[in-house]
Amino acid sequence: MSAAGWFIVLLALVGANLPFVNQRLFCVVPLKAAKKSGWIRIAEIIVLYFVVGALGFMLEARAGNRFEQGWQFYAVTFSLFLVLAFPGFTFQYLVKRR
């Protein structure tokens, strides 16, 4: 696997966990609520999936061989993105804090 491929996997790992590590919208915009709702986190995951996907397509196009993908590709990559979000989900919702 090339360096660009590993970069996209690492970027997907970071992007999938980003909604769970803080209480700001996309780590930038402060929210009025003390805690971010689950729906906002889901929306952030979807937007970040498309951002990481766009960067992946850009790197693939720069390599010179962009391939057309069917719906199966997007279903599998979105499922993988959700699996990569599991550490952040666990940290946010399943770890007990004092």
CORDABEL-V782750 format. One record per helix or strand of 2 or more residues. SS is the DSSP state (@ for helix, = for strand). FROM is the first residue (numbers start at 1). TO is the last residue. If there is no record, write none. Layout:
# CORDABEL-V782750
[[SS;FROM;TO] [SS;FROM;TO]]
This chain:
# CORDABEL-V782750
[[@;3;21] [=;24;25] [=;29;30] [@;38;63] [@;71;84] [@;86;94]]
